[in-house]
Amino acid sequence: MKGRLIDLSMGLNRRQRVTIEIDRDFRADYERLKDADLDVEIKKHRNRRSLSANAYFHVLVNKIAAETGEGDDAVKNRLVCEYGALAKDKDGLTVGFKLPVSVDVSTIYPYVKCFDTREENGKLFRCYLVYKQTHLMDSKEMAHLIDGAIETAKELGIETDTPEVLARYKDEWNH
């Protein structure tokens, strides 16, 4: 839900009160939640990545795959793990996990990067960082991913859109 901070005041009980204006009808939720303790998180709004950004990214993935002979999924996985955004939990901590070396991580989740191998009780484990899926990225994260895909394409001699067209895309993605 998108909103805007309107006011901050101090109550007689010395607790702070925050007034927020939101962009949708909240009356039903208010009635349901008004007497309950709530978990509250307020953070700066970021637009979700646009469909045109996603489409352009996939065009670049297709061109890179055609040039390198890799599959589209392999190229997308590589780009997301090189230029994408690390997944974070609700407390802002980076998400990761470990698996026995005998487990093929790609059967569990595609966007991971191994950062360590550890031995525990005589068994080897690989430790992985988890990256966001592209549909969960905000516009800034998606722009960074696309910039990386463009850089990769140019290194391979693949033609990309002109800087003016890319600037227009980015402007559209951020609105």
Chimera marker file (.cmm) of the C-alpha trace (Angstrom):
<marker_set name="trace">
<marker id="1" x="0.000" y="0.000" z="0.000" r="1" g="1" b="0" radius="0.5"/>
<marker id="2" x="1.330" y="3.441" z="-0.895" r="1" g="1" b="0" radius="0.5"/>
<marker id="3" x="0.954" y="6.426" z="1.419" r="1" g="1" b="0" radius="0.5"/>
<marker id="4" x="2.495" y="9.650" z="2.662" r="1" g="1" b="0" radius="0.5"/>
<marker id="5" x="3.463" y="10.829" z="6.158" r="1" g="1" b="0" radius="0.5"/>
<marker id="6" x="1.283" y="13.790" z="7.181" r="1" g="1" b="0" radius="0.5"/>
<marker id="7" x="1.982" y="14.506" z="10.834" r="1" g="1" b="0" radius="0.5"/>
<marker id="8" x="4.011" y="13.449" z="13.864" r="1" g="1" b="0" radius="0.5"/>
<marker id="9" x="2.874" y="14.436" z="17.349" r="1" g="1" b="0" radius="0.5"/>
<marker id="10" x="3.488" y="13.476" z="20.969" r="1" g="1" b="0" radius="0.5"/>
<marker id="11" x="0.551" y="12.073" z="22.946" r="1" g="1" b="0" radius="0.5"/>
<marker id="12" x="-0.099" y="12.785" z="26.619" r="1" g="1" b="0" radius="0.5"/>
<marker id="13" x="1.362" y="9.357" z="27.400" r="1" g="1" b="0" radius="0.5"/>
<marker id="14" x="4.604" y="10.544" z="25.715" r="1" g="1" b="0" radius="0.5"/>
<marker id="15" x="4.147" y="8.087" z="22.872" r="1" g="1" b="0" radius="0.5"/>
<marker id="16" x="4.527" y="9.359" z="19.351" r="1" g="1" b="0" radius="0.5"/>
<marker id="17" x="1.557" y="9.411" z="16.980" r="1" g="1" b="0" radius="0.5"/>
<marker id="18" x="2.036" y="9.236" z="13.241" r="1" g="1" b="0" radius="0.5"/>
<marker id="19" x="-0.630" y="10.309" z="10.765" r="1" g="1" b="0" radius="0.5"/>
<marker id="20" x="-0.432" y="8.656" z="7.346" r="1" g="1" b="0" radius="0.5"/>
<marker id="21" x="-2.506" y="9.416" z="4.259" r="1" g="1" b="0" radius="0.5"/>
<marker id="22" x="-2.984" y="6.319" z="2.099" r="1" g="1" b="0" radius="0.5"/>
<marker id="23" x="-4.028" y="5.821" z="-1.494" r="1" g="1" b="0" radius="0.5"/>
<marker id="24" x="-6.930" y="3.388" z="-1.011" r="1" g="1" b="0" radius="0.5"/>
<marker id="25" x="-10.050" y="2.829" z="1.065" r="1" g="1" b="0" radius="0.5"/>
<marker id="26" x="-8.874" y="1.476" z="4.418" r="1" g="1" b="0" radius="0.5"/>
<marker id="27" x="-12.178" y="1.531" z="6.352" r="1" g="1" b="0" radius="0.5"/>
<marker id="28" x="-12.794" y="-2.243" z="6.362" r="1" g="1" b="0" radius="0.5"/>
<marker id="29" x="-9.205" y="-2.970" z="7.412" r="1" g="1" b="0" radius="0.5"/>
<marker id="30" x="-9.433" y="-0.302" z="10.100" r="1" g="1" b="0" radius="0.5"/>
<marker id="31" x="-12.555" y="-1.873" z="11.612" r="1" g="1" b="0" radius="0.5"/>
<marker id="32" x="-10.919" y="-5.296" z="11.594" r="1" g="1" b="0" radius="0.5"/>
<marker id="33" x="-7.613" y="-4.114" z="13.098" r="1" g="1" b="0" radius="0.5"/>
<marker id="34" x="-8.455" y="-1.131" z="15.300" r="1" g="1" b="0" radius="0.5"/>
<marker id="35" x="-8.231" y="-2.967" z="18.642" r="1" g="1" b="0" radius="0.5"/>
<marker id="36" x="-5.326" y="-5.257" z="17.793" r="1" g="1" b="0" radius="0.5"/>
<marker id="37" x="-1.593" y="-4.869" z="18.371" r="1" g="1" b="0" radius="0.5"/>
<marker id="38" x="0.077" y="-4.370" z="14.979" r="1" g="1" b="0" radius="0.5"/>
<marker id="39" x="3.482" y="-4.888" z="13.432" r="1" g="1" b="0" radius="0.5"/>
<marker id="40" x="4.301" y="-1.589" z="11.721" r="1" g="1" b="0" radius="0.5"/>
<marker id="41" x="6.926" y="-0.973" z="9.060" r="1" g="1" b="0" radius="0.5"/>
<marker id="42" x="7.264" y="2.347" z="7.253" r="1" g="1" b="0" radius="0.5"/>
<marker id="43" x="9.742" y="2.567" z="4.398" r="1" g="1" b="0" radius="0.5"/>
<marker id="44" x="10.259" y="4.711" z="1.338" r="1" g="1" b="0" radius="0.5"/>
<marker id="45" x="8.033" y="3.700" z="-1.574" r="1" g="1" b="0" radius="0.5"/>
<marker id="46" x="9.711" y="2.285" z="-4.667" r="1" g="1" b="0" radius="0.5"/>
<marker id="47" x="7.821" y="1.566" z="-7.847" r="1" g="1" b="0" radius="0.5"/>
<marker id="48" x="7.742" y="-2.046" z="-8.935" r="1" g="1" b="0" radius="0.5"/>
<marker id="49" x="9.614" y="-2.777" z="-12.087" r="1" g="1" b="0" radius="0.5"/>
<marker id="50" x="7.499" y="-2.124" z="-15.183" r="1" g="1" b="0" radius="0.5"/>
<marker id="51" x="6.409" y="-4.679" z="-17.746" r="1" g="1" b="0" radius="0.5"/>
<marker id="52" x="8.410" y="-2.819" z="-20.416" r="1" g="1" b="0" radius="0.5"/>
<marker id="53" x="11.549" y="-3.116" z="-18.265" r="1" g="1" b="0" radius="0.5"/>
<marker id="54" x="10.943" y="-6.822" z="-17.863" r="1" g="1" b="0" radius="0.5"/>
<marker id="55" x="10.304" y="-7.228" z="-21.598" r="1" g="1" b="0" radius="0.5"/>
<marker id="56" x="13.514" y="-5.358" z="-22.506" r="1" g="1" b="0" radius="0.5"/>
<marker id="57" x="15.513" y="-7.478" z="-20.058" r="1" g="1" b="0" radius="0.5"/>
<marker id="58" x="14.193" y="-10.641" z="-21.714" r="1" g="1" b="0" radius="0.5"/>
<marker id="59" x="15.072" y="-9.300" z="-25.186" r="1" g="1" b="0" radius="0.5"/>
<marker id="60" x="18.644" y="-8.839" z="-23.971" r="1" g="1" b="0" radius="0.5"/>
<marker id="61" x="18.655" y="-12.319" z="-22.388" r="1" g="1" b="0" radius="0.5"/>
<marker id="62" x="17.516" y="-13.830" z="-25.724" r="1" g="1" b="0" radius="0.5"/>
<marker id="63" x="20.225" y="-11.963" z="-27.676" r="1" g="1" b="0" radius="0.5"/>
<marker id="64" x="22.972" y="-12.954" z="-25.211" r="1" g="1" b="0" radius="0.5"/>
<marker id="65" x="21.818" y="-16.589" z="-25.235" r="1" g="1" b="0" radius="0.5"/>
<marker id="66" x="21.833" y="-16.657" z="-29.040" r="1" g="1" b="0" radius="0.5"/>
<marker id="67" x="25.350" y="-15.219" z="-29.133" r="1" g="1" b="0" radius="0.5"/>
<marker id="68" x="26.841" y="-17.467" z="-26.427" r="1" g="1" b="0" radius="0.5"/>
<marker id="69" x="24.925" y="-20.667" z="-27.231" r="1" g="1" b="0" radius="0.5"/>
<marker id="70" x="23.626" y="-20.857" z="-23.653" r="1" g="1" b="0" radius="0.5"/>
<marker id="71" x="19.976" y="-21.399" z="-22.852" r="1" g="1" b="0" radius="0.5"/>
<marker id="72" x="17.807" y="-18.408" z="-21.962" r="1" g="1" b="0" radius="0.5"/>
<marker id="73" x="17.354" y="-19.669" z="-18.370" r="1" g="1" b="0" radius="0.5"/>
<marker id="74" x="21.106" y="-20.073" z="-17.870" r="1" g="1" b="0" radius="0.5"/>
<marker id="75" x="21.756" y="-16.517" z="-19.098" r="1" g="1" b="0" radius="0.5"/>
<marker id="76" x="18.963" y="-15.075" z="-16.947" r="1" g="1" b="0" radius="0.5"/>
<marker id="77" x="20.246" y="-16.926" z="-13.866" r="1" g="1" b="0" radius="0.5"/>
<marker id="78" x="23.789" y="-15.686" z="-14.473" r="1" g="1" b="0" radius="0.5"/>
<marker id="79" x="22.692" y="-12.066" z="-14.967" r="1" g="1" b="0" radius="0.5"/>
<marker id="80" x="20.388" y="-12.074" z="-11.913" r="1" g="1" b="0" radius="0.5"/>
<marker id="81" x="23.188" y="-13.484" z="-9.739" r="1" g="1" b="0" radius="0.5"/>
<marker id="82" x="25.725" y="-11.001" z="-11.105" r="1" g="1" b="0" radius="0.5"/>
<marker id="83" x="23.630" y="-7.802" z="-11.255" r="1" g="1" b="0" radius="0.5"/>
<marker id="84" x="20.418" y="-8.576" z="-9.375" r="1" g="1" b="0" radius="0.5"/>
<marker id="85" x="19.388" y="-7.719" z="-5.833" r="1" g="1" b="0" radius="0.5"/>
<marker id="86" x="20.048" y="-9.929" z="-2.834" r="1" g="1" b="0" radius="0.5"/>
<marker id="87" x="16.899" y="-11.201" z="-1.149" r="1" g="1" b="0" radius="0.5"/>
<marker id="88" x="16.293" y="-9.754" z="2.323" r="1" g="1" b="0" radius="0.5"/>
<marker id="89" x="14.024" y="-10.896" z="5.135" r="1" g="1" b="0" radius="0.5"/>
<marker id="90" x="11.528" y="-8.616" z="6.916" r="1" g="1" b="0" radius="0.5"/>
<marker id="91" x="14.319" y="-7.360" z="9.206" r="1" g="1" b="0" radius="0.5"/>
<marker id="92" x="16.557" y="-6.441" z="6.266" r="1" g="1" b="0" radius="0.5"/>
<marker id="93" x="18.932" y="-9.361" z="6.727" r="1" g="1" b="0" radius="0.5"/>
<marker id="94" x="20.380" y="-11.103" z="3.661" r="1" g="1" b="0" radius="0.5"/>
<marker id="95" x="18.776" y="-14.473" z="2.916" r="1" g="1" b="0" radius="0.5"/>
<marker id="96" x="20.953" y="-17.530" z="2.453" r="1" g="1" b="0" radius="0.5"/>
<marker id="97" x="21.052" y="-21.248" z="3.118" r="1" g="1" b="0" radius="0.5"/>
<marker id="98" x="23.362" y="-24.237" z="3.096" r="1" g="1" b="0" radius="0.5"/>
<marker id="99" x="22.943" y="-27.613" z="1.424" r="1" g="1" b="0" radius="0.5"/>
<marker id="100" x="24.941" y="-30.832" z="1.350" r="1" g="1" b="0" radius="0.5"/>
<marker id="101" x="27.304" y="-30.770" z="-1.643" r="1" g="1" b="0" radius="0.5"/>
<marker id="102" x="25.403" y="-33.752" z="-3.076" r="1" g="1" b="0" radius="0.5"/>
<marker id="103" x="22.265" y="-31.610" z="-3.632" r="1" g="1" b="0" radius="0.5"/>
<marker id="104" x="21.846" y="-29.804" z="-6.971" r="1" g="1" b="0" radius="0.5"/>
<marker id="105" x="20.772" y="-26.327" z="-5.825" r="1" g="1" b="0" radius="0.5"/>
<marker id="106" x="19.212" y="-25.527" z="-9.220" r="1" g="1" b="0" radius="0.5"/>
<marker id="107" x="16.436" y="-28.024" z="-8.444" r="1" g="1" b="0" radius="0.5"/>
<marker id="108" x="15.467" y="-25.904" z="-5.427" r="1" g="1" b="0" radius="0.5"/>
<marker id="109" x="15.887" y="-22.263" z="-6.498" r="1" g="1" b="0" radius="0.5"/>
<marker id="110" x="17.487" y="-20.747" z="-9.613" r="1" g="1" b="0" radius="0.5"/>
<marker id="111" x="18.974" y="-17.468" z="-8.341" r="1" g="1" b="0" radius="0.5"/>
<marker id="112" x="21.709" y="-18.385" z="-5.879" r="1" g="1" b="0" radius="0.5"/>
<marker id="113" x="25.448" y="-17.873" z="-5.626" r="1" g="1" b="0" radius="0.5"/>
<marker id="114" x="27.730" y="-20.180" z="-3.660" r="1" g="1" b="0" radius="0.5"/>
<marker id="115" x="30.003" y="-18.181" z="-1.363" r="1" g="1" b="0" radius="0.5"/>
<marker id="116" x="31.545" y="-20.887" z="0.821" r="1" g="1" b="0" radius="0.5"/>
<marker id="117" x="31.966" y="-24.621" z="1.336" r="1" g="1" b="0" radius="0.5"/>
<marker id="118" x="32.053" y="-25.824" z="4.935" r="1" g="1" b="0" radius="0.5"/>
<marker id="119" x="32.668" y="-29.104" z="6.678" r="1" g="1" b="0" radius="0.5"/>
<marker id="120" x="30.396" y="-29.981" z="9.593" r="1" g="1" b="0" radius="0.5"/>
<marker id="121" x="30.632" y="-33.317" z="11.403" r="1" g="1" b="0" radius="0.5"/>
<marker id="122" x="32.617" y="-34.758" z="8.515" r="1" g="1" b="0" radius="0.5"/>
<marker id="123" x="30.097" y="-33.698" z="5.850" r="1" g="1" b="0" radius="0.5"/>
<marker id="124" x="30.555" y="-30.969" z="3.234" r="1" g="1" b="0" radius="0.5"/>
<marker id="125" x="27.987" y="-28.212" z="2.749" r="1" g="1" b="0" radius="0.5"/>
<marker id="126" x="27.792" y="-25.360" z="0.254" r="1" g="1" b="0" radius="0.5"/>
<marker id="127" x="26.559" y="-21.975" z="1.502" r="1" g="1" b="0" radius="0.5"/>
<marker id="128" x="24.446" y="-19.877" z="-0.864" r="1" g="1" b="0" radius="0.5"/>
<marker id="129" x="23.241" y="-16.281" z="-1.116" r="1" g="1" b="0" radius="0.5"/>
<marker id="130" x="19.715" y="-15.883" z="-2.492" r="1" g="1" b="0" radius="0.5"/>
<marker id="131" x="18.809" y="-13.291" z="-5.142" r="1" g="1" b="0" radius="0.5"/>
<marker id="132" x="15.368" y="-11.819" z="-5.793" r="1" g="1" b="0" radius="0.5"/>
<marker id="133" x="13.260" y="-13.050" z="-8.667" r="1" g="1" b="0" radius="0.5"/>
<marker id="134" x="12.856" y="-10.298" z="-11.270" r="1" g="1" b="0" radius="0.5"/>
<marker id="135" x="9.126" y="-9.877" z="-10.612" r="1" g="1" b="0" radius="0.5"/>
<marker id="136" x="9.948" y="-8.943" z="-6.995" r="1" g="1" b="0" radius="0.5"/>
<marker id="137" x="12.490" y="-6.249" z="-7.899" r="1" g="1" b="0" radius="0.5"/>
<marker id="138" x="11.683" y="-2.565" z="-7.617" r="1" g="1" b="0" radius="0.5"/>
<marker id="139" x="12.423" y="-0.147" z="-10.462" r="1" g="1" b="0" radius="0.5"/>
<marker id="140" x="15.908" y="0.760" z="-9.165" r="1" g="1" b="0" radius="0.5"/>
<marker id="141" x="16.930" y="-2.882" z="-8.777" r="1" g="1" b="0" radius="0.5"/>
<marker id="142" x="15.555" y="-3.745" z="-12.222" r="1" g="1" b="0" radius="0.5"/>
<marker id="143" x="17.395" y="-0.787" z="-13.796" r="1" g="1" b="0" radius="0.5"/>
<marker id="144" x="20.672" y="-2.057" z="-12.296" r="1" g="1" b="0" radius="0.5"/>
<marker id="145" x="19.981" y="-5.557" z="-13.653" r="1" g="1" b="0" radius="0.5"/>
<marker id="146" x="19.250" y="-4.166" z="-17.124" r="1" g="1" b="0" radius="0.5"/>
<marker id="147" x="22.405" y="-2.014" z="-17.029" r="1" g="1" b="0" radius="0.5"/>
<marker id="148" x="24.375" y="-5.195" z="-16.331" r="1" g="1" b="0" radius="0.5"/>
<marker id="149" x="22.642" y="-7.055" z="-19.151" r="1" g="1" b="0" radius="0.5"/>
<marker id="150" x="23.401" y="-4.151" z="-21.531" r="1" g="1" b="0" radius="0.5"/>
<marker id="151" x="27.071" y="-4.186" z="-20.469" r="1" g="1" b="0" radius="0.5"/>
<marker id="152" x="27.234" y="-7.958" z="-21.048" r="1" g="1" b="0" radius="0.5"/>
<marker id="153" x="25.570" y="-7.609" z="-24.463" r="1" g="1" b="0" radius="0.5"/>
<marker id="154" x="27.963" y="-4.839" z="-25.541" r="1" g="1" b="0" radius="0.5"/>
<marker id="155" x="30.978" y="-6.929" z="-24.470" r="1" g="1" b="0" radius="0.5"/>
<marker id="156" x="29.695" y="-9.622" z="-26.843" r="1" g="1" b="0" radius="0.5"/>
<marker id="157" x="29.237" y="-7.105" z="-29.690" r="1" g="1" b="0" radius="0.5"/>
<marker id="158" x="25.446" y="-7.251" z="-29.451" r="1" g="1" b="0" radius="0.5"/>
<marker id="159" x="23.643" y="-4.080" z="-30.468" r="1" g="1" b="0" radius="0.5"/>
<marker id="160" x="21.425" y="-2.566" z="-27.797" r="1" g="1" b="0" radius="0.5"/>
<marker id="161" x="19.130" y="0.442" z="-27.931" r="1" g="1" b="0" radius="0.5"/>
<marker id="162" x="20.645" y="3.910" z="-28.178" r="1" g="1" b="0" radius="0.5"/>
<marker id="163" x="21.414" y="5.848" z="-24.980" r="1" g="1" b="0" radius="0.5"/>
<marker id="164" x="18.446" y="8.148" z="-25.731" r="1" g="1" b="0" radius="0.5"/>
<marker id="165" x="16.016" y="5.220" z="-26.013" r="1" g="1" b="0" radius="0.5"/>
<marker id="166" x="17.443" y="3.652" z="-22.856" r="1" g="1" b="0" radius="0.5"/>
<marker id="167" x="17.032" y="6.961" z="-20.990" r="1" g="1" b="0" radius="0.5"/>
<marker id="168" x="13.378" y="7.085" z="-22.085" r="1" g="1" b="0" radius="0.5"/>
<marker id="169" x="12.852" y="3.486" z="-20.907" r="1" g="1" b="0" radius="0.5"/>
<marker id="170" x="14.385" y="4.268" z="-17.531" r="1" g="1" b="0" radius="0.5"/>
<marker id="171" x="12.205" y="7.348" z="-17.149" r="1" g="1" b="0" radius="0.5"/>
<marker id="172" x="9.119" y="5.224" z="-17.901" r="1" g="1" b="0" radius="0.5"/>
<marker id="173" x="10.266" y="2.509" z="-15.446" r="1" g="1" b="0" radius="0.5"/>
<marker id="174" x="10.630" y="5.012" z="-12.622" r="1" g="1" b="0" radius="0.5"/>
<marker id="175" x="7.085" y="6.426" z="-13.014" r="1" g="1" b="0" radius="0.5"/>
<link id1="1" id2="2" r="1" g="1" b="0" radius="0.2"/>
<link id1="2" id2="3" r="1" g="1" b="0" radius="0.2"/>
<link id1="3" id2="4" r="1" g="1" b="0" radius="0.2"/>
<link id1="4" id2="5" r="1" g="1" b="0" radius="0.2"/>
<link id1="5" id2="6" r="1" g="1" b="0" radius="0.2"/>
<link id1="6" id2="7" r="1" g="1" b="0" radius="0.2"/>
<link id1="7" id2="8" r="1" g="1" b="0" radius="0.2"/>
<link id1="8" id2="9" r="1" g="1" b="0" radius="0.2"/>
<link id1="9" id2="10" r="1" g="1" b="0" radius="0.2"/>
<link id1="10" id2="11" r="1" g="1" b="0" radius="0.2"/>
<link id1="11" id2="12" r="1" g="1" b="0" radius="0.2"/>
<link id1="12" id2="13" r="1" g="1" b="0" radius="0.2"/>
<link id1="13" id2="14" r="1" g="1" b="0" radius="0.2"/>
<link id1="14" id2="15" r="1" g="1" b="0" radius="0.2"/>
<link id1="15" id2="16" r="1" g="1" b="0" radius="0.2"/>
<link id1="16" id2="17" r="1" g="1" b="0" radius="0.2"/>
<link id1="17" id2="18" r="1" g="1" b="0" radius="0.2"/>
<link id1="18" id2="19" r="1" g="1" b="0" radius="0.2"/>
<link id1="19" id2="20" r="1" g="1" b="0" radius="0.2"/>
<link id1="20" id2="21" r="1" g="1" b="0" radius="0.2"/>
<link id1="21" id2="22" r="1" g="1" b="0" radius="0.2"/>
<link id1="22" id2="23" r="1" g="1" b="0" radius="0.2"/>
<link id1="23" id2="24" r="1" g="1" b="0" radius="0.2"/>
<link id1="24" id2="25" r="1" g="1" b="0" radius="0.2"/>
<link id1="25" id2="26" r="1" g="1" b="0" radius="0.2"/>
<link id1="26" id2="27" r="1" g="1" b="0" radius="0.2"/>
<link id1="27" id2="28" r="1" g="1" b="0" radius="0.2"/>
<link id1="28" id2="29" r="1" g="1" b="0" radius="0.2"/>
<link id1="29" id2="30" r="1" g="1" b="0" radius="0.2"/>
<link id1="30" id2="31" r="1" g="1" b="0" radius="0.2"/>
<link id1="31" id2="32" r="1" g="1" b="0" radius="0.2"/>
<link id1="32" id2="33" r="1" g="1" b="0" radius="0.2"/>
<link id1="33" id2="34" r="1" g="1" b="0" radius="0.2"/>
<link id1="34" id2="35" r="1" g="1" b="0" radius="0.2"/>
<link id1="35" id2="36" r="1" g="1" b="0" radius="0.2"/>
<link id1="36" id2="37" r="1" g="1" b="0" radius="0.2"/>
<link id1="37" id2="38" r="1" g="1" b="0" radius="0.2"/>
<link id1="38" id2="39" r="1" g="1" b="0" radius="0.2"/>
<link id1="39" id2="40" r="1" g="1" b="0" radius="0.2"/>
<link id1="40" id2="41" r="1" g="1" b="0" radius="0.2"/>
<link id1="41" id2="42" r="1" g="1" b="0" radius="0.2"/>
<link id1="42" id2="43" r="1" g="1" b="0" radius="0.2"/>
<link id1="43" id2="44" r="1" g="1" b="0" radius="0.2"/>
<link id1="44" id2="45" r="1" g="1" b="0" radius="0.2"/>
<link id1="45" id2="46" r="1" g="1" b="0" radius="0.2"/>
<link id1="46" id2="47" r="1" g="1" b="0" radius="0.2"/>
<link id1="47" id2="48" r="1" g="1" b="0" radius="0.2"/>
<link id1="48" id2="49" r="1" g="1" b="0" radius="0.2"/>
<link id1="49" id2="50" r="1" g="1" b="0" radius="0.2"/>
<link id1="50" id2="51" r="1" g="1" b="0" radius="0.2"/>
<link id1="51" id2="52" r="1" g="1" b="0" radius="0.2"/>
<link id1="52" id2="53" r="1" g="1" b="0" radius="0.2"/>
<link id1="53" id2="54" r="1" g="1" b="0" radius="0.2"/>
<link id1="54" id2="55" r="1" g="1" b="0" radius="0.2"/>
<link id1="55" id2="56" r="1" g="1" b="0" radius="0.2"/>
<link id1="56" id2="57" r="1" g="1" b="0" radius="0.2"/>
<link id1="57" id2="58" r="1" g="1" b="0" radius="0.2"/>
<link id1="58" id2="59" r="1" g="1" b="0" radius="0.2"/>
<link id1="59" id2="60" r="1" g="1" b="0" radius="0.2"/>
<link id1="60" id2="61" r="1" g="1" b="0" radius="0.2"/>
<link id1="61" id2="62" r="1" g="1" b="0" radius="0.2"/>
<link id1="62" id2="63" r="1" g="1" b="0" radius="0.2"/>
<link id1="63" id2="64" r="1" g="1" b="0" radius="0.2"/>
<link id1="64" id2="65" r="1" g="1" b="0" radius="0.2"/>
<link id1="65" id2="66" r="1" g="1" b="0" radius="0.2"/>
<link id1="66" id2="67" r="1" g="1" b="0" radius="0.2"/>
<link id1="67" id2="68" r="1" g="1" b="0" radius="0.2"/>
<link id1="68" id2="69" r="1" g="1" b="0" radius="0.2"/>
<link id1="69" id2="70" r="1" g="1" b="0" radius="0.2"/>
<link id1="70" id2="71" r="1" g="1" b="0" radius="0.2"/>
<link id1="71" id2="72" r="1" g="1" b="0" radius="0.2"/>
<link id1="72" id2="73" r="1" g="1" b="0" radius="0.2"/>
<link id1="73" id2="74" r="1" g="1" b="0" radius="0.2"/>
<link id1="74" id2="75" r="1" g="1" b="0" radius="0.2"/>
<link id1="75" id2="76" r="1" g="1" b="0" radius="0.2"/>
<link id1="76" id2="77" r="1" g="1" b="0" radius="0.2"/>
<link id1="77" id2="78" r="1" g="1" b="0" radius="0.2"/>
<link id1="78" id2="79" r="1" g="1" b="0" radius="0.2"/>
<link id1="79" id2="80" r="1" g="1" b="0" radius="0.2"/>
<link id1="80" id2="81" r="1" g="1" b="0" radius="0.2"/>
<link id1="81" id2="82" r="1" g="1" b="0" radius="0.2"/>
<link id1="82" id2="83" r="1" g="1" b="0" radius="0.2"/>
<link id1="83" id2="84" r="1" g="1" b="0" radius="0.2"/>
<link id1="84" id2="85" r="1" g="1" b="0" radius="0.2"/>
<link id1="85" id2="86" r="1" g="1" b="0" radius="0.2"/>
<link id1="86" id2="87" r="1" g="1" b="0" radius="0.2"/>
<link id1="87" id2="88" r="1" g="1" b="0" radius="0.2"/>
<link id1="88" id2="89" r="1" g="1" b="0" radius="0.2"/>
<link id1="89" id2="90" r="1" g="1" b="0" radius="0.2"/>
<link id1="90" id2="91" r="1" g="1" b="0" radius="0.2"/>
<link id1="91" id2="92" r="1" g="1" b="0" radius="0.2"/>
<link id1="92" id2="93" r="1" g="1" b="0" radius="0.2"/>
<link id1="93" id2="94" r="1" g="1" b="0" radius="0.2"/>
<link id1="94" id2="95" r="1" g="1" b="0" radius="0.2"/>
<link id1="95" id2="96" r="1" g="1" b="0" radius="0.2"/>
<link id1="96" id2="97" r="1" g="1" b="0" radius="0.2"/>
<link id1="97" id2="98" r="1" g="1" b="0" radius="0.2"/>
<link id1="98" id2="99" r="1" g="1" b="0" radius="0.2"/>
<link id1="99" id2="100" r="1" g="1" b="0" radius="0.2"/>
<link id1="100" id2="101" r="1" g="1" b="0" radius="0.2"/>
<link id1="101" id2="102" r="1" g="1" b="0" radius="0.2"/>
<link id1="102" id2="103" r="1" g="1" b="0" radius="0.2"/>
<link id1="103" id2="104" r="1" g="1" b="0" radius="0.2"/>
<link id1="104" id2="105" r="1" g="1" b="0" radius="0.2"/>
<link id1="105" id2="106" r="1" g="1" b="0" radius="0.2"/>
<link id1="106" id2="107" r="1" g="1" b="0" radius="0.2"/>
<link id1="107" id2="108" r="1" g="1" b="0" radius="0.2"/>
<link id1="108" id2="109" r="1" g="1" b="0" radius="0.2"/>
<link id1="109" id2="110" r="1" g="1" b="0" radius="0.2"/>
<link id1="110" id2="111" r="1" g="1" b="0" radius="0.2"/>
<link id1="111" id2="112" r="1" g="1" b="0" radius="0.2"/>
<link id1="112" id2="113" r="1" g="1" b="0" radius="0.2"/>
<link id1="113" id2="114" r="1" g="1" b="0" radius="0.2"/>
<link id1="114" id2="115" r="1" g="1" b="0" radius="0.2"/>
<link id1="115" id2="116" r="1" g="1" b="0" radius="0.2"/>
<link id1="116" id2="117" r="1" g="1" b="0" radius="0.2"/>
<link id1="117" id2="118" r="1" g="1" b="0" radius="0.2"/>
<link id1="118" id2="119" r="1" g="1" b="0" radius="0.2"/>
<link id1="119" id2="120" r="1" g="1" b="0" radius="0.2"/>
<link id1="120" id2="121" r="1" g="1" b="0" radius="0.2"/>
<link id1="121" id2="122" r="1" g="1" b="0" radius="0.2"/>
<link id1="122" id2="123" r="1" g="1" b="0" radius="0.2"/>
<link id1="123" id2="124" r="1" g="1" b="0" radius="0.2"/>
<link id1="124" id2="125" r="1" g="1" b="0" radius="0.2"/>
<link id1="125" id2="126" r="1" g="1" b="0" radius="0.2"/>
<link id1="126" id2="127" r="1" g="1" b="0" radius="0.2"/>
<link id1="127" id2="128" r="1" g="1" b="0" radius="0.2"/>
<link id1="128" id2="129" r="1" g="1" b="0" radius="0.2"/>
<link id1="129" id2="130" r="1" g="1" b="0" radius="0.2"/>
<link id1="130" id2="131" r="1" g="1" b="0" radius="0.2"/>
<link id1="131" id2="132" r="1" g="1" b="0" radius="0.2"/>
<link id1="132" id2="133" r="1" g="1" b="0" radius="0.2"/>
<link id1="133" id2="134" r="1" g="1" b="0" radius="0.2"/>
<link id1="134" id2="135" r="1" g="1" b="0" radius="0.2"/>
<link id1="135" id2="136" r="1" g="1" b="0" radius="0.2"/>
<link id1="136" id2="137" r="1" g="1" b="0" radius="0.2"/>
<link id1="137" id2="138" r="1" g="1" b="0" radius="0.2"/>
<link id1="138" id2="139" r="1" g="1" b="0" radius="0.2"/>
<link id1="139" id2="140" r="1" g="1" b="0" radius="0.2"/>
<link id1="140" id2="141" r="1" g="1" b="0" radius="0.2"/>
<link id1="141" id2="142" r="1" g="1" b="0" radius="0.2"/>
<link id1="142" id2="143" r="1" g="1" b="0" radius="0.2"/>
<link id1="143" id2="144" r="1" g="1" b="0" radius="0.2"/>
<link id1="144" id2="145" r="1" g="1" b="0" radius="0.2"/>
<link id1="145" id2="146" r="1" g="1" b="0" radius="0.2"/>
<link id1="146" id2="147" r="1" g="1" b="0" radius="0.2"/>
<link id1="147" id2="148" r="1" g="1" b="0" radius="0.2"/>
<link id1="148" id2="149" r="1" g="1" b="0" radius="0.2"/>
<link id1="149" id2="150" r="1" g="1" b="0" radius="0.2"/>
<link id1="150" id2="151" r="1" g="1" b="0" radius="0.2"/>
<link id1="151" id2="152" r="1" g="1" b="0" radius="0.2"/>
<link id1="152" id2="153" r="1" g="1" b="0" radius="0.2"/>
<link id1="153" id2="154" r="1" g="1" b="0" radius="0.2"/>
<link id1="154" id2="155" r="1" g="1" b="0" radius="0.2"/>
<link id1="155" id2="156" r="1" g="1" b="0" radius="0.2"/>
<link id1="156" id2="157" r="1" g="1" b="0" radius="0.2"/>
<link id1="157" id2="158" r="1" g="1" b="0" radius="0.2"/>
<link id1="158" id2="159" r="1" g="1" b="0" radius="0.2"/>
<link id1="159" id2="160" r="1" g="1" b="0" radius="0.2"/>
<link id1="160" id2="161" r="1" g="1" b="0" radius="0.2"/>
<link id1="161" id2="162" r="1" g="1" b="0" radius="0.2"/>
<link id1="162" id2="163" r="1" g="1" b="0" radius="0.2"/>
<link id1="163" id2="164" r="1" g="1" b="0" radius="0.2"/>
<link id1="164" id2="165" r="1" g="1" b="0" radius="0.2"/>
<link id1="165" id2="166" r="1" g="1" b="0" radius="0.2"/>
<link id1="166" id2="167" r="1" g="1" b="0" radius="0.2"/>
<link id1="167" id2="168" r="1" g="1" b="0" radius="0.2"/>
<link id1="168" id2="169" r="1" g="1" b="0" radius="0.2"/>
<link id1="169" id2="170" r="1" g="1" b="0" radius="0.2"/>
<link id1="170" id2="171" r="1" g="1" b="0" radius="0.2"/>
<link id1="171" id2="172" r="1" g="1" b="0" radius="0.2"/>
<link id1="172" id2="173" r="1" g="1" b="0" radius="0.2"/>
<link id1="173" id2="174" r="1" g="1" b="0" radius="0.2"/>
<link id1="174" id2="175" r="1" g="1" b="0" radius="0.2"/>
</marker_set>
